[in-house]
Structures are given as structure tokens and as C-alpha cells.
Amino acid sequence: MTRARGPAGAAGARAGRRGQAAGVRVGVFGLLGSGNLGNDGSLEALLGHLRAARPEAVVDALCGGPEAVTARYGIPATRLHWFRGEYRTASRAGAIAGKGLGKLVDAFRTAAWVRRHDVVVVPGMGVLEATLPLRPWGFPYALFLLCASGRLLGVPVALVGVGAAPIGERATRTLVRWSGRLAAHRSYRDAASREAMRAMGVDTARDAVHPDLAFALPAPPPVPAAPGTVCVGVMDFHGGNDDRAEAGEIHRRYVEGTTRFVGALAAEGRPVRLLTGDGADTAVVEAILRAVDSPLVTAAGAASLAELTAEAAAADAVVATRYHNLVCALKAGTPTLALSYAAKSDALMAERGLGAYCHPARAVDADRLLAQFRELEKDADGLRRTLADRNRDAARRLDDHLTALTAALFPASASASIPRETP
């Protein structure tokens, strides 16, 4: 797509005029610092690569939790939305008016922020999907403002290793489609994401697919664990964007089924570590701890993907729901069973050779889940060998992609352009 050539050339020209010593100005964008470990892990992976490959780059963020991002990663950060109550339900006239005004103010704020950069990167995350409840005028609108501002101002916006999925709700689908079309670069964390964008009307012929950015994070040493430990990653799961009418029932079935499974493991004398991936998940952890009164069941309290990976590496097996809980377990090379809530989980498990070990999160059947878990443990040695091979290949593919992308995003001359890699 030749439209990417102009913005990239503009970025190169601006960087060239300032000189290499000044450093290329890189903006990172997303729901970062908001309590979701997967989102923050994607940022951490990008920053690690940038600091090694382009140490002169000057990085700042437009994000959901600016204070947390600055404290943890040492980069300046600006709040994503002008209206602080953007993600709270507005029932009073003042809150409704504030949200409405915020949409207008954010258009100018986003454009002003984009203008200060040579390139803006959206690192990983499921920014092109609605597999969890999502309102169109929240993050989808913010992403559209970003991509539209980048196109209008000649600043390339790169969606790097993002997730996408079919979207039924028209307004959200329209905003996501136009965000994809206006971006200067798109790459995806799985082939299903690329196909979802193609189905929504985006030309994906030259868009690349590579492993999730979190696979680029260094592997930490495992934490000490009792023999036979099973990690169970839980989620405050209420279904997807199209399941709002059934959200309560879906949540009840999920918590009850997961609790029964944990209780059965504890009854067999198996130590269980409960993992989370978002602050909202602690409510499910507390519900399970209340229901399963056993010293064998404990909460891990991991605060980063590195800590989640270390917990998974020390376990005999992992059963997890959140996508990045699965990423951490697979990266650790631990036999893993997915409580799958979206196609992205199925795709990840299949790509790692564990496609047979998926169980629907919408209808957790504790007895059937236990049977699948038994089969997983029987095949543990073979699965560990498979994961070791797949992880080496994933690390190579991701490093190749990031190296090529970095060279394109930080062109040495004004004639450089952002390529769309041939799949």
C-alpha cells in the first residue's frame, strides 16, 4: 500500500533535520498502566527492544494510567482521556455532559500529542477486538482519533503485533475498520486477527503476523514451589461484547466451575496457586478462596508478566483464562490448558501445539475439565519438548520482525518507508 510511503518519509525528514543526537521522538499509545498486566507487558517488550536497538530514541506515552507508566518505566506520560470518568457509567447530567465534551476535547488533545512525535506505536494489546465488553465511544474512538491524527499530520502510526476479532456492533466495527485503514503499519499476533481485519474491509495483503510481543520479554528464574503445584489463572469473566444480556449467568457459571475444579485439586492434595492478569480479577480469587477453605490454595499476587512467567515456570501445569496468562505459561514451557473465551486463545494454543487442550470459559464443566487436565499431565513430557521447540522458533521470528520494523520506523533518510511485510 503506497500510502505508507509518505508518512514514513516525513518522519525520516523530521528526524534528519533534528540530527541523530536529538533522538527520534517515539510516542506509545494504549490502555497502559491501567492494571492489565498483558498490556503493560507489551509496552515493556517494546521499550526493551527500543533501548537496545535505538538508545537515542526519546519515548513518552498517551495512556490510561500515566502515573503508573512513569513510575514503572521512567518515561513521561499523558492521560488518554480528558474526562476522568470516561470508563464509568454516566447516569447524571453532569457526567453525561462531561463525557460528551471530552470527545471534542480529546480530538484536539490527541492531535496535539501526535504532532510532537516522529512515529507513534501501539504495542500489542487487543486494540482491534471486542471480545470483552466495550463501548464504541471509549477506547475504539480514542484509537480512531490517534490514527486519523497521524494521517492528517503526516506522523506514521504503527499497530504492532495487535489482536483483532470480528465485531458485531456497527459503531465499534466502523471505528476499528477506519483505525486499521488509517494506520501506516499493521502487524498481528495471530493469523485469525489478520483475517478478522480483512473481513472488516481492510487490505491486509502485506500485513505481517508474528508471535505476541510478550514472547520478547526475558525469561525470569522460576519461583520456589511445592511439588505438584498447579497454577490456575482466573479472570473476572462476564462474556463478550455481544453477551451483555447474559453476563451475570456467564460469570456465575465460570466462577462455580472454576471453583469446583480448584476444590477437586486441593482435595487430591495438590497445591494450587491462583494467578490474575488484571486488578478486576482479584474478586474472583477472593470468591474461590472463600469457597475452597484449604491451606493448599493460595493467591500469587504477581504484579508483572515476568512474575507470572516465574510462577508458571515453577508449576507442574497451568490452567488459565486470560490471554497473557496463557502467553506466560507457554513461554515458561509449562504444560498448559486454556479456559478459552475467544478465538485468540484457541489460535495461540494451536500454534504452540496444544490445540487439544482448550475448554470453553463460557461453560466450565468441572468434571470434563478435570478429565482434560489428566490427559494434559499424561502428555507433560512431550508437551514440554514441543513448547521448547516452538518457543525457540517464536523468539527468532519475533526478533526478525522487530529488527526489520525498527529499521523502517526509524529511517536513516527521508526516502525510507514503512514496509508491510509479505506474510
C-alpha positions as CSV (number, residue, x, y, z in Angstrom):
1,M,0.0,0.0,0.0
2,T,1.8,3.1,-1.2
3,R,0.0,5.4,1.3
4,A,2.5,4.4,4.0
5,R,5.4,5.8,2.0
6,G,4.5,9.5,2.6
7,P,4.2,9.5,6.4
8,A,7.4,7.4,6.8
9,G,9.3,9.8,4.6
10,A,8.0,12.7,6.6
11,A,9.2,11.1,9.8
12,G,12.6,10.5,8.3
13,A,12.9,14.0,7.1
14,R,12.0,15.4,10.5
15,A,14.4,13.1,12.3
16,G,17.2,14.0,9.8
17,R,16.7,17.8,10.2
18,R,17.0,17.5,14.0
19,G,20.0,15.2,13.8
20,Q,20.7,11.8,15.2
21,A,21.9,13.2,18.6
22,A,18.5,14.7,19.3
23,G,16.9,11.3,19.2
24,V,13.8,10.2,17.3
25,R,10.6,11.1,19.2
26,V,8.5,8.0,19.8
27,G,5.0,8.0,21.2
28,V,3.4,4.9,22.7
29,F,-0.3,4.7,23.0
30,G,-2.9,2.4,24.7
31,L,-4.6,1.3,27.9
32,L,-1.2,1.1,29.6
33,G,-0.7,1.5,33.3
34,S,-4.4,0.7,34.0
35,G,-3.9,-2.6,35.8
36,N,-3.8,-5.0,32.9
37,L,-0.5,-6.9,33.1
38,G,-0.7,-8.1,29.4
39,N,-1.0,-4.5,28.1
40,D,1.9,-3.4,30.3
41,G,4.0,-6.4,29.3
42,S,3.6,-5.4,25.6
43,L,4.9,-2.0,26.4
44,E,7.8,-3.4,28.4
45,A,8.8,-5.6,25.5
46,L,8.7,-2.7,23.1
47,L,10.7,-0.5,25.4
48,G,13.3,-3.2,26.0
49,H,13.8,-3.6,22.2
50,L,14.0,0.2,21.6
51,R,16.5,0.8,24.4
52,A,18.8,-1.9,22.9
53,A,18.3,-1.0,19.2
54,R,17.7,2.7,19.3
55,P,19.0,4.0,22.7
56,E,18.8,7.6,21.4
57,A,15.0,7.4,21.0
58,V,13.0,9.8,23.2
59,V,9.9,8.0,24.3
60,D,6.7,9.2,26.0
61,A,3.2,7.8,26.3
62,L,-0.5,8.7,25.9
63,C,-2.2,6.1,28.1
64,G,-4.8,5.1,30.6
65,G,-2.6,5.2,33.8
66,P,0.1,7.8,33.2
67,E,1.3,7.9,36.8
68,A,1.9,4.1,36.9
69,V,3.7,4.2,33.5
70,T,6.1,6.9,34.6
71,A,6.8,5.3,37.9
72,R,7.4,1.8,36.4
73,Y,9.1,2.6,33.1
74,G,10.6,6.0,33.7
75,I,9.0,7.7,30.7
76,P,6.8,10.9,30.6
77,A,3.1,10.0,30.2
78,T,-0.1,11.9,29.5
79,R,-3.6,10.8,30.4
80,L,-5.5,9.3,27.5
81,H,-8.9,10.9,28.2
82,W,-9.6,14.5,29.3
83,F,-12.7,13.3,31.2
84,R,-11.5,11.3,34.2
85,G,-14.7,9.3,34.4
86,E,-14.6,8.0,30.8
87,Y,-14.9,4.4,31.8
88,R,-17.5,4.8,34.5
89,T,-21.2,4.6,33.6
90,A,-22.7,8.2,33.3
91,S,-26.1,8.5,34.9
92,R,-26.2,12.2,36.0
93,A,-26.5,15.1,33.6
94,G,-23.1,16.5,34.6
95,A,-21.3,13.2,33.9
96,I,-23.1,12.8,30.5
97,A,-22.1,16.4,29.6
98,G,-18.6,15.8,30.7
99,K,-18.3,12.7,28.5
100,G,-19.7,14.5,25.5
101,L,-17.4,17.4,25.9
102,G,-14.5,15.1,26.4
103,K,-15.0,13.6,23.0
104,L,-14.4,17.0,21.4
105,V,-11.5,18.0,23.7
106,D,-9.8,14.6,23.1
107,A,-9.8,15.2,19.4
108,F,-7.6,18.3,19.9
109,R,-5.5,16.8,22.7
110,T,-4.8,13.7,20.7
111,A,-3.8,15.7,17.6
112,A,-1.5,17.9,19.6
113,W,0.2,14.9,21.2
114,V,0.7,13.1,17.9
115,R,2.2,16.2,16.3
116,R,5.1,16.2,18.8
117,H,6.4,12.8,17.5
118,D,8.2,11.3,14.6
119,V,6.3,8.0,15.0
120,V,3.6,6.6,17.2
121,V,3.5,2.9,18.2
122,V,0.5,0.9,19.6
123,P,2.4,-2.0,21.1
124,G,0.4,-5.3,21.1
125,M,-2.9,-5.5,23.0
126,G,-6.3,-6.4,21.6
127,V,-7.0,-3.0,20.3
128,L,-8.9,-4.2,17.2
129,E,-11.3,-6.6,19.0
130,A,-14.3,-6.5,21.3
131,T,-14.0,-10.0,22.9
132,L,-14.8,-8.3,26.2
133,P,-17.5,-5.7,26.9
134,L,-16.6,-2.5,25.1
135,R,-18.4,0.8,24.3
136,P,-17.6,2.4,20.9
137,W,-17.0,5.9,22.2
138,G,-14.4,4.8,24.7
139,F,-11.2,3.2,23.5
140,P,-12.3,2.5,19.9
141,Y,-13.0,6.2,19.4
142,A,-9.6,7.1,21.0
143,L,-7.8,4.8,18.7
144,F,-9.6,6.3,15.7
145,L,-8.6,9.8,16.8
146,L,-5.0,8.6,17.0
147,C,-4.8,7.0,13.5
148,A,-6.8,9.9,11.9
149,S,-4.4,12.5,13.5
150,G,-1.4,10.5,12.3
151,R,-2.7,10.5,8.8
152,L,-3.6,14.2,8.8
153,L,-0.4,15.3,10.4
154,G,2.0,13.0,8.4
155,V,3.1,11.1,11.5
156,P,3.1,7.3,10.9
157,V,1.0,5.3,13.4
158,A,2.2,1.7,13.7
159,L,-0.1,-1.0,15.1
160,V,2.5,-3.6,16.1
161,G,1.5,-7.2,17.0
162,V,-2.1,-6.3,17.8
163,G,-5.1,-8.5,18.3
164,A,-8.3,-8.3,16.2
165,A,-11.5,-10.2,16.1
166,P,-14.9,-10.0,14.3
167,I,-17.1,-7.2,15.8
168,G,-20.9,-7.4,15.5
169,E,-21.7,-3.9,16.9
170,R,-21.8,-1.5,13.9
171,A,-20.3,1.7,15.5
172,T,-17.4,-0.2,17.1
173,R,-16.7,-2.1,13.9
174,T,-16.7,1.1,11.8
175,L,-14.2,2.9,14.2
176,V,-12.0,-0.2,14.3
177,R,-12.1,-0.6,10.5
178,W,-11.1,3.0,9.9
179,S,-8.4,2.9,12.5
180,G,-6.9,0.0,10.6
181,R,-7.1,1.7,7.3
182,L,-5.5,4.9,8.5
183,A,-2.6,3.3,10.3
184,A,0.7,3.4,8.4
185,H,1.7,-0.1,9.6
186,R,-0.3,-3.1,10.8
187,S,1.0,-6.4,12.1
188,Y,-0.8,-9.0,14.2
189,R,-0.2,-11.6,16.9
190,D,-2.0,-14.3,15.0
191,A,-3.4,-15.1,11.6
192,A,-7.0,-15.0,12.9
193,S,-6.5,-11.3,13.7
194,R,-5.4,-10.6,10.2
195,E,-8.3,-12.5,8.8
196,A,-10.7,-10.5,11.0
197,M,-9.4,-7.2,9.7
198,R,-9.6,-8.5,6.1
199,A,-13.3,-9.5,6.7
200,M,-13.9,-6.0,8.1
201,G,-12.8,-4.4,4.8
202,V,-9.1,-3.7,5.5
203,D,-6.5,-4.6,2.8
204,T,-4.2,-7.0,4.8
205,A,-2.4,-8.5,1.8
206,R,1.0,-7.2,3.0
207,D,0.3,-7.2,6.8
208,A,2.6,-9.4,8.8
209,V,1.9,-12.0,11.5
210,H,4.4,-12.7,14.3
211,P,4.3,-14.0,17.9
212,D,2.9,-11.8,20.7
213,L,5.3,-9.1,21.8
214,A,5.4,-10.6,25.3
215,F,7.4,-13.5,23.9
216,A,10.3,-11.0,23.6
217,L,10.5,-10.4,27.3
218,P,13.4,-12.1,29.1
219,A,12.5,-15.3,30.9
220,P,12.9,-14.9,34.7
221,P,14.1,-17.7,37.0
222,P,11.2,-19.8,38.5
223,V,10.0,-19.1,42.0
224,P,10.2,-21.9,44.6
225,A,7.1,-24.1,44.5
226,A,5.9,-27.2,46.3
227,P,6.0,-30.4,44.2
228,G,2.8,-31.0,42.2
229,T,1.8,-27.3,42.2
230,V,-0.8,-26.3,39.7
231,C,-1.3,-22.6,38.7
232,V,-4.9,-21.6,37.9
233,G,-5.2,-18.2,36.2
234,V,-8.6,-16.7,36.8
235,M,-10.5,-13.8,35.2
236,D,-13.4,-11.5,36.1
237,F,-15.1,-13.0,33.1
238,H,-18.7,-11.9,32.0
239,G,-18.6,-12.9,28.4
240,G,-18.0,-10.7,25.3
241,N,-19.4,-7.5,23.9
242,D,-22.4,-9.3,22.5
243,D,-23.2,-11.2,25.7
244,R,-24.3,-8.3,27.9
245,A,-27.8,-9.7,28.4
246,E,-26.3,-13.0,29.8
247,A,-23.3,-11.5,31.5
248,G,-24.4,-12.4,35.0
249,E,-25.2,-16.0,34.2
250,I,-21.9,-16.5,32.3
251,H,-20.0,-15.1,35.2
252,R,-21.8,-17.4,37.7
253,R,-21.1,-20.5,35.6
254,Y,-17.5,-19.5,35.1
255,V,-16.8,-18.9,38.8
256,E,-18.7,-22.0,40.0
257,G,-17.0,-24.3,37.5
258,T,-13.5,-22.9,38.2
259,T,-14.1,-23.1,42.0
260,R,-15.1,-26.8,41.7
261,F,-12.0,-27.6,39.7
262,V,-9.8,-25.9,42.2
263,G,-11.5,-27.7,45.1
264,A,-11.0,-31.0,43.4
265,L,-7.3,-30.4,43.0
266,A,-7.0,-29.4,46.6
267,A,-8.9,-32.5,47.7
268,E,-6.3,-34.6,46.0
269,G,-3.5,-32.8,48.0
270,R,-2.4,-30.6,45.0
271,P,-1.1,-27.2,45.9
272,V,-2.9,-24.5,43.8
273,R,-1.6,-21.0,43.0
274,L,-4.3,-18.6,41.8
275,L,-3.0,-16.1,39.2
276,T,-4.6,-12.9,37.9
277,G,-3.8,-10.6,34.9
278,D,-5.9,-7.6,35.8
279,G,-6.9,-5.8,39.0
280,A,-10.5,-6.8,38.5
281,D,-9.6,-10.5,38.8
282,T,-9.0,-10.3,42.5
283,A,-12.7,-10.5,43.2
284,V,-12.8,-14.0,41.6
285,V,-9.7,-15.0,43.6
286,E,-11.4,-13.9,46.8
287,A,-14.5,-15.9,45.9
288,I,-12.6,-19.1,45.3
289,L,-10.6,-18.7,48.5
290,R,-13.8,-18.3,50.5
291,A,-15.4,-21.3,48.8
292,V,-12.3,-23.6,49.0
293,D,-11.2,-23.5,52.6
294,S,-7.8,-25.1,52.2
295,P,-4.2,-24.1,53.0
296,L,-3.2,-25.7,49.8
297,V,-4.9,-22.9,47.8
298,T,-3.1,-19.5,47.8
299,A,-3.1,-16.4,45.7
300,A,0.2,-15.5,43.9
301,G,-0.2,-11.7,43.7
302,A,2.1,-11.4,40.6
303,A,2.4,-7.7,39.5
304,S,4.0,-8.2,36.1
305,L,4.3,-10.7,33.2
306,A,7.8,-11.6,34.4
307,E,6.4,-12.6,37.8
308,L,3.5,-14.5,36.2
309,T,6.1,-16.4,34.0
310,A,8.2,-17.2,37.0
311,E,5.1,-18.7,38.8
312,A,4.2,-20.7,35.7
313,A,7.8,-22.0,35.3
314,A,7.7,-23.4,38.8
315,A,4.4,-25.3,38.4
316,D,3.8,-28.8,37.1
317,A,0.9,-27.5,35.0
318,V,-1.1,-24.3,34.3
319,V,-4.9,-23.9,33.7
320,A,-5.6,-20.3,32.7
321,T,-8.2,-18.0,31.2
322,R,-6.6,-14.6,30.4
323,Y,-4.7,-14.5,27.1
324,H,-1.5,-13.2,28.6
325,N,-1.7,-15.8,31.5
326,L,-1.5,-18.3,28.6
327,V,1.3,-16.5,27.0
328,C,3.4,-16.6,30.2
329,A,2.7,-20.2,30.8
330,L,3.6,-21.2,27.3
331,K,6.7,-19.0,27.3
332,A,7.7,-20.8,30.5
333,G,7.4,-24.1,28.7
334,T,4.8,-25.5,31.2
335,P,2.1,-27.8,30.0
336,T,-1.0,-25.6,29.8
337,L,-4.8,-25.9,29.5
338,A,-6.8,-22.9,28.3
339,L,-10.1,-21.8,29.6
340,S,-10.8,-20.2,26.3
341,Y,-13.0,-17.2,25.9
342,A,-12.1,-16.1,22.4
343,A,-10.6,-17.3,19.1
344,K,-7.2,-15.7,20.1
345,S,-6.8,-18.2,22.9
346,D,-7.6,-21.1,20.6
347,A,-5.2,-19.8,18.0
348,L,-2.3,-19.3,20.5
349,M,-2.8,-22.9,21.9
350,A,-2.9,-24.4,18.4
351,E,0.2,-22.5,17.3
352,R,2.1,-23.9,20.3
353,G,0.9,-27.5,19.7
354,L,-1.6,-27.6,22.5
355,G,-4.8,-27.1,20.5
356,A,-6.4,-30.2,22.1
357,Y,-6.2,-28.6,25.5
358,C,-8.9,-25.9,25.3
359,H,-12.1,-25.7,27.4
360,P,-14.9,-23.1,27.0
361,A,-14.8,-20.4,29.6
362,R,-18.5,-19.7,29.0
363,A,-19.5,-23.2,30.2
364,V,-16.9,-24.5,32.6
365,D,-17.7,-28.2,33.3
366,A,-15.5,-29.1,36.3
367,D,-15.7,-32.9,35.6
368,R,-14.8,-32.6,31.9
369,L,-12.1,-30.0,32.8
370,L,-10.6,-32.5,35.3
371,A,-10.5,-35.2,32.6
372,Q,-8.8,-32.9,30.2
373,F,-6.3,-31.9,32.9
374,R,-5.5,-35.6,33.5
375,E,-4.7,-36.0,29.8
376,L,-2.5,-32.9,29.8
377,E,-0.4,-34.3,32.7
378,K,-0.1,-37.7,31.0
379,D,1.5,-36.0,28.0
380,A,3.5,-33.5,30.0
381,D,7.0,-34.6,28.9
382,G,6.1,-34.5,25.2
383,L,4.4,-31.1,25.6
384,R,7.4,-29.6,27.3
385,R,9.6,-30.7,24.4
386,T,7.1,-29.3,21.9
387,L,7.0,-25.9,23.7
388,A,10.7,-25.7,23.9
389,D,11.0,-26.1,20.1
390,R,8.1,-23.7,19.4
391,N,9.4,-21.0,21.8
392,R,12.8,-21.0,20.1
393,D,11.1,-20.5,16.7
394,A,8.9,-17.8,18.2
395,A,11.8,-15.9,19.6
396,R,13.6,-15.9,16.3
397,R,10.6,-14.8,14.3
398,L,9.8,-12.0,16.7
399,D,13.4,-10.8,16.8
400,D,13.5,-10.7,13.0
401,H,10.2,-8.8,12.8
402,L,11.2,-6.2,15.4
403,T,14.6,-5.7,13.8
404,A,13.1,-5.1,10.4
405,L,10.3,-2.9,11.8
406,T,12.8,-0.8,13.9
407,A,14.9,-0.1,10.8
408,A,11.7,1.0,9.0
409,L,10.2,3.1,11.8
410,F,13.5,5.0,12.3
411,P,14.6,5.6,8.7
412,A,18.1,6.8,8.1
413,S,17.0,9.0,5.3
414,A,13.9,10.8,4.1
415,S,13.4,8.3,1.3
416,A,12.8,5.3,3.7
417,S,9.3,3.9,4.1
418,I,7.4,1.7,6.4
419,P,7.0,-1.7,4.7
420,R,4.2,-4.1,5.1
421,E,5.9,-7.4,5.3
422,T,4.8,-10.2,3.0
423,P,3.1,-12.9,5.1
